[in-house]
Amino acid sequence: MGILANFSNSERFKKKVKLAVRIVKPFSISPPTSVFFLFHTVEETQTPWTHGHRYITPFPIFKKQIAFIKEHFEVVPTSVLVQKLQDGDLERSSAAIHFDDGFSSYADLALPFLREKNISSTVFLINSVVDGGVPIRNKIAFCINMGEEKHLKSLIQSCTSEDIDSPVCLAEMQTTQLLAWIKGNITSEMEYIINEVFQSCIKRHNETSPFMDERVVRKLNDDSYVEIGSHTVNHPMLSMLDEREQRAEIIGGHIKLEEYLGRKLKYFAYPHGGKAHFDETSRSIIKESNRLTSFSSYGGLNYKLDNTDVKRITLSDHTALNIKFSVLKHLV
């Protein structure tokens, strides 16, 4: 047993050494692969809508990230990279830049910078957000950052089940932990409570929504540097829905966005994007549509096209070394 344990430890050590060597060597990948890098919001200053989220990218860091990506990848539009995957035509490692949810910072900060660097990007829009709504996680963050943390957590705690196997104490959770827990455990009762607290809070503080409005979205529709994809109607966790509900969110939301923009769209992103957040029903709906390419966000590289699950690597405040590690770990 001791010999086997030592052998196992030795093998793990060798893998770590090999990975370390790859990281410090020039960043080259063979065979060539495609990487879709995903952002959410790029910010110059903290906002009450997102402070405490995991997926915030400070603007100065974003500029460094793009410089690093451009140095080591051929950066192309999503449509070009998807076609390369479909044709098996990856002569060198290529990347595309994605943004989920439709934050105003995409149009205000990220897009002008990317346009200056001659880089196209794809933004995935939520129907209810384009119509003026706010996703539940941003409502929670807003309430917490505006002084309603104890009140909100207490109300949500009161409607958690007492007979669950692993009882939780929401009062002890940081914002990031609470948002992650809510994502997989939210009920209609919790959603009602969150909306009530949010409506009260927004009336007192009257903050502007952090998301793009209809006017901005229509302007993006005419931008040659922008490709647009759908991101469901309400950003739910699809694996928690039945087939009819999923179809309404995926296909219904996609058609609604097409009608709104007046043109056909090819791309769809799974809300939350983790392996547990969509399922075989989700994939079968995409496959049956025969025209959508869908994107996850649990990490990974792509060597061929699986239009029901094109992998993306999420970036927030990653350094160049963090980005390199995020790519290389999928090669080990």
C-alpha positions, 0 to 999 in steps of 0.5 A: 500500500505504501509503495502504491501511495508513493508511486501515485504521489510520484506520478502526480509530482511528475505531472505538476513538474511537466505543467510548470515547465509548460507554463514558463515556456513560450505559450504554444499549443499543439495541435492547434485549438480554439478557445472562447474566452467569456467575460461578464462585466468590465468595470472601472469602479465598483457598483452595487449591482455587481460588488461581491460577484465572481465575474467582475473584470477591472477595466485595466486588467481587461486591457492587459488580458486582451493584449495577452490573448491577442499575442498568443492567439489569432483572435477572430469573430465567433462565426469565423471560429465556429466555421473553422471548427466545423471544417476542421481548419485550425491552422493555428490556435484561435480565440473568440471573445464573448460577453454574457448577460448584456451589461452596459459596460460592454457597450461603454468600455469593452466594445470601444476598446476592442474596436480600437484593437480591431477585435470582434466580440459576441454578446449574449442577451437575456430577453427580460433584461433587454425589456428592462428587467434585472436578473435575480442575482443582481437584485440580491447583490444590489440589496446587500450592497445597499444595506439590506443584507441582514433583512434579506438573508433573514427572509430567505432563511425563513423559507428554507426547508428545515428537513434538508440533509445539509441545513445552511446558515445564510447569515454566515455566507459571503455574497459570492457564496449566497449567490452560488447557493441561491442559483441551485436552491431558489424557490418561487417563494424566495423569488417573491421575497427577493423581488419585494425587498428589491422593489423597496430598495430601488425606490429608496435609492433610484439607481440606474440599471447596469444593463443595456437598454433597447436603444443601445441593443438596437445600435449594437445590431448595426455594429460590424464588430458585434455578433449577437446571441440569445441567453434565454428569456429569464436566465433560469437554471435549465436543468431545473425545468421540464422539457416544455419550460426549457423549450420556451426559454431556449427556442422561445427566447431565441425567436423573440430576440430574432424578431426584436432585432429583425434578423436571424441569429445563430448562437445561444449560451446556457445560463450559468453554463456549468455541467449541472446547469443544463442537461440532455433535454437542453442539448436535444432541444439545441440539436433538434433546432438544427440551426443553433450553436450553444455555448457552456462556460465550465471551461475547456478547449475545442478541437471539433464542433459540438454544436450542443456544447461549445466550451468557454473559459470564463475570465474575471481578474485573471493575470496573464499567468492565470489565463495561461494556466486556465488554458493549459490545465485542459491539456493535462 
